[in-house]
Amino acid sequence: MNVTVPRALNISTNPAGWLAAAGAVFAAATMIINAVHGHGVIDTSVIVAAIGAIGALLTRQVVTPVKDPVNGAGVPLVPAAPPAAPVNYEP
């Protein structure tokens, strides 16, 4: 049986995802601050932050692989490690 299990992404190796999240949070915070102070909600800094967040998100989706690399025949480039023995294993 061939079951595909998704890998958990390491937080420290995901700078594009962090940049997209930070840009979205900055844009939202700027919009809230502008609304509280009676200014226009959409201004230049919000537009630039939103475009940057979209660019980082696009980079995150296009550049970062979502599964292990394979060669042209579909064989994994690095073989998977054998499964660990159960804790209560007795030979």
One Martini backbone bead per residue (centre of mass of N, CA, C, O) as a GRO file, in nm:
protein
   91
    1MET     BB    1   0.096   0.037   0.024
    2ASN     BB    2   0.051   0.381  -0.086
    3VAL     BB    3   0.131   0.646   0.135
    4THR     BB    4   0.081   0.989   0.165
    5VAL     BB    5   0.285   1.206   0.364
    6PRO     BB    6   0.298   1.499   0.492
    7ARG     BB    7   0.511   1.752   0.556
    8ALA     BB    8   0.659   1.934   0.790
    9LEU     BB    9   0.733   2.258   0.830
   10ASN     BB   10   0.994   2.448   0.890
   11ILE     BB   11   1.008   2.754   1.027
   12SER     BB   12   1.314   2.842   0.959
   13THR     BB   13   1.256   2.753   0.631
   14ASN     BB   14   1.010   3.001   0.602
   15PRO     BB   15   1.047   3.313   0.493
   16ALA     BB   16   0.809   3.363   0.296
   17GLY     BB   17   0.582   3.309   0.498
   18TRP     BB   18   0.664   3.524   0.705
   19LEU     BB   19   0.648   3.767   0.508
   20ALA     BB   20   0.348   3.737   0.440
   21ALA     BB   21   0.242   3.763   0.729
   22ALA     BB   22   0.373   4.037   0.798
   23GLY     BB   23   0.240   4.201   0.570
   24ALA     BB   24  -0.055   4.149   0.655
   25VAL     BB   25  -0.033   4.262   0.942
   26PHE     BB   26   0.064   4.544   0.868
   27ALA     BB   27  -0.176   4.622   0.690
   28ALA     BB   28  -0.394   4.585   0.908
   29ALA     BB   29  -0.274   4.780   1.121
   30THR     BB   30  -0.276   5.033   0.941
   31MET     BB   31  -0.580   5.036   0.890
   32ILE     BB   32  -0.668   5.063   1.186
   33ILE     BB   33  -0.514   5.321   1.256
   34ASN     BB   34  -0.646   5.495   1.036
   35ALA     BB   35  -0.941   5.459   1.137
   36VAL     BB   36  -0.902   5.571   1.427
   37HIS     BB   37  -0.776   5.861   1.303
   38GLY     BB   38  -0.955   5.938   1.035
   39HIS     BB   39  -0.840   5.801   0.795
   40GLY     BB   40  -0.757   5.644   0.534
   41VAL     BB   41  -0.734   5.307   0.492
   42ILE     BB   42  -0.614   5.349   0.209
   43ASP     BB   43  -0.267   5.342   0.137
   44THR     BB   44   0.051   5.315   0.042
   45SER     BB   45   0.148   5.116   0.268
   46VAL     BB   46  -0.078   4.907   0.221
   47ILE     BB   47  -0.021   4.842  -0.075
   48VAL     BB   48   0.275   4.754  -0.043
   49ALA     BB   49   0.223   4.529   0.167
   50ALA     BB   50   0.027   4.362  -0.008
   51ILE     BB   51   0.218   4.311  -0.246
   52GLY     BB   52   0.441   4.175  -0.078
   53ALA     BB   53   0.264   3.943   0.031
   54ILE     BB   54   0.190   3.826  -0.245
   55GLY     BB   55   0.479   3.774  -0.341
   56ALA     BB   56   0.557   3.583  -0.106
   57LEU     BB   57   0.330   3.378  -0.153
   58LEU     BB   58   0.411   3.304  -0.439
   59THR     BB   59   0.691   3.205  -0.364
   60ARG     BB   60   0.595   2.985  -0.166
   61GLN     BB   61   0.425   2.822  -0.386
   62VAL     BB   62   0.646   2.790  -0.621
   63VAL     BB   63   0.934   2.722  -0.483
   64THR     BB   64   0.827   2.541  -0.269
   65PRO     BB   65   0.826   2.229  -0.190
   66VAL     BB   66   0.572   1.958  -0.119
   67LYS     BB   67   0.778   1.730  -0.203
   68ASP     BB   68   0.970   1.494  -0.280
   69PRO     BB   69   1.212   1.436  -0.489
   70VAL     BB   70   1.221   1.326  -0.833
   71ASN     BB   71   1.265   1.160  -1.100
   72GLY     BB   72   1.155   1.081  -1.415
   73ALA     BB   73   1.046   0.784  -1.290
   74GLY     BB   74   0.955   0.843  -0.971
   75VAL     BB   75   1.212   0.824  -0.806
   76PRO     BB   76   1.359   0.877  -0.531
   77LEU     BB   77   1.653   1.040  -0.451
   78VAL     BB   78   1.587   0.966  -0.149
   79PRO     BB   79   1.563   0.727   0.053
   80ALA     BB   80   1.378   0.597   0.282
   81ALA     BB   81   1.353   0.530   0.593
   82PRO     BB   82   1.315   0.299   0.801
   83PRO     BB   83   1.112   0.186   1.017
   84ALA     BB   84   1.047   0.186   1.332
   85ALA     BB   85   1.034   0.019   1.606
   86PRO     BB   86   0.854  -0.075   1.837
   87VAL     BB   87   0.856  -0.049   2.176
   88ASN     BB   88   0.737  -0.364   2.220
   89TYR     BB   89   0.978  -0.510   2.096
   90GLU     BB   90   1.036  -0.874   2.040
   91PRO     BB   91   1.255  -1.114   1.899
   0.00000   0.00000   0.00000
